Amino acid sequence: MTDVTLLIDELEKELLGKKNLFGKCYVDEVKVTALLSRMRESIPQSIYEAQSLLRQKDAVLSDAERRADMIIRNANETKEKMLNESEVLAIAKKQAEEKERAMQSYCDNMRLSVHQKLDNDLYDIAVKLNEAMMNIEGLREEIWKRSNGVNNDQK
C-alpha cells in the first residue's frame, strides 16, 4: 500500500498545477480518479484499524462504566443495609434497655411487696404470739393460784 500522505501530495500537485485565468481548475480526470482510487485502497486498513480501536475503547469504557455503576450500586446497597442493620440494632438495644429497666422496676416492686407482706405476716404472728403468751401467763397464774389454793386447803 502506498502512503496516504504521498497520494494526497500528488493529488494536491495535480490540482494546483492546473489553473486558468478564471480560477477554474481543469485536471486529468483519469489521473485524479486513479489517485482517489489508490487513496481509497490505502486508507481503509488504517481507518478500519482506528475504528476498531475506537470501538474497543468505547467497549472498554462502557464496560468500565457499567462495572463502576454496579460497584457503586452494590456499595450503596451495602451501606443502606448496614445503616438499616445499625438502626435495627440501635432500636433493639434501646428496647432491650427499656425492658431491662421495666423488669428491674418490676423486681424492685415485687421485692418491696414481698417485704411488706412478710413484715405484715411477722407482725400478725408477733401479735398472736403475744396473745398466746398472755394466755399462757394467765393459765400459769391460774395454775399457781389453784395450786396455792389446794395447798391452803390442805393445811
C-alpha positions in Angstrom: 0.0 0.0 0.0 1.1 3.5 -0.8 1.4 6.1 2.0 -1.8 8.2 2.0 0.1 11.4 2.6 2.1 10.9 -0.6 -1.1 10.3 -2.6 -2.6 13.5 -1.1 0.5 15.4 -2.0 0.3 14.0 -5.6 -3.4 15.0 -5.8 -2.6 18.5 -4.5 0.1 18.9 -7.1 -2.3 17.8 -9.8 -5.0 20.2 -8.6 -2.7 23.3 -8.0 -0.8 22.9 -11.2 -3.9 23.2 -13.5 -5.4 26.7 -13.1 -6.6 29.0 -15.7 -7.4 32.7 -15.6 -10.9 32.3 -14.3 -9.9 30.4 -11.1 -11.3 27.2 -12.6 -9.3 24.1 -12.4 -9.0 21.6 -15.2 -7.5 18.3 -14.3 -6.8 15.0 -15.9 -9.9 13.1 -14.8 -8.3 9.7 -15.3 -5.3 10.7 -13.2 -7.3 12.2 -10.4 -9.7 9.2 -10.3 -6.7 6.8 -10.2 -5.2 8.8 -7.3 -8.5 8.8 -5.5 -8.8 5.1 -6.1 -5.3 4.4 -4.8 -6.1 6.6 -1.7 -9.2 4.6 -1.0 -7.2 1.4 -1.3 -4.6 2.7 1.1 -6.9 4.4 3.6 -9.3 1.7 4.6 -7.0 -0.5 6.6 -5.8 2.3 8.8 -9.3 3.7 9.1 -10.7 0.2 10.0 -7.9 -0.3 12.5 -8.6 3.2 14.0 -12.4 2.5 14.0 -11.8 -0.9 15.6 -9.6 0.7 18.2 -12.3 3.3 18.9 -14.9 0.6 19.2 -12.7 -1.3 21.5 -12.0 1.8 23.6 -15.7 2.6 23.7 -16.5 -1.0 24.7 -13.8 -0.9 27.4 -15.1 2.4 28.7 -18.7 1.2 28.6 -17.8 -2.0 30.4 -15.8 0.0 33.0 -18.7 2.4 33.4 -21.1 -0.5 33.9 -18.8 -2.1 36.4 -18.3 1.2 38.2 -22.0 1.7 38.4 -22.5 -1.8 39.6 -19.8 -1.3 42.3 -21.4 2.0 43.4 -24.8 0.4 43.4 -23.6 -2.5 45.5 -21.7 -0.2 47.8 -24.9 1.9 48.3 -27.0 -1.2 48.9 -24.4 -2.5 51.4 -24.3 1.0 53.1 -28.1 1.1 53.3 -28.2 -2.5 54.6 -25.6 -1.6 57.2 -27.4 1.6 58.2 -30.7 -0.3 58.4 -29.0 -3.1 60.5 -27.3 -0.4 62.6 -30.7 1.3 63.1 -32.4 -2.0 63.9 -29.5 -2.8 66.3 -29.9 0.6 68.0 -33.7 0.1 68.2 -33.3 -3.4 69.6 -30.7 -2.2 72.1 -32.9 0.7 73.2 -35.9 -1.7 73.5 -33.8 -4.2 75.5 -32.6 -1.4 77.8 -36.2 -0.3 78.3 -37.3 -3.9 79.0 -34.4 -4.3 81.4 -35.4 -1.1 83.3 -39.0 -2.2 83.3 -38.0 -5.6 84.6 -35.8 -4.1 87.3 -38.6 -1.8 88.4 -41.0 -4.8 88.4 -38.5 -6.8 90.5 -38.0 -3.9 92.9 -41.7 -3.5 93.3 -42.1 -7.3 93.9 -39.3 -7.3 96.4 -40.9 -4.3 98.2 -44.3 -6.1 98.1 -42.8 -9.3 99.5 -41.0 -7.4 102.3 -44.3 -5.6 103.2 -46.2 -8.9 103.2 -43.6 -10.6 105.2 -43.4 -7.7 107.7 -47.3 -7.8 108.0 -47.3 -11.6 108.5 -44.5 -11.3 111.1 -46.4 -8.6 112.9 -49.5 -10.7 112.9 -47.5 -13.6 114.2 -46.0 -11.4 116.9 -49.4 -10.2 117.9 -50.8 -13.7 118.0 -47.7 -14.9 119.9 -48.1 -12.0 122.3 -51.7 -13.0 122.8 -50.7 -16.6 123.2 -48.0 -15.6 125.7 -50.5 -13.6 127.7 -52.9 -16.6 127.6 -50.1 -18.8 128.7 -49.2 -16.4 131.5 -52.8 -16.2 132.6 -53.0 -20.0 132.6 -49.8 -20.2 134.6 -51.1 -17.7 137.2 -54.3 -19.6 137.4 -52.5 -22.9 137.8 -50.4 -21.3 140.6 -53.4 -19.8 142.2 -55.2 -23.2 142.2 -52.1 -24.9 143.3 -51.8 -22.4 146.2 -55.5 -22.8 146.9 -55.1 -26.5 147.1 -52.1 -26.1 149.4 -54.1 -23.7 151.6 -57.0 -26.1 151.7 -54.7 -28.9 152.8 -53.3 -27.0 155.7 
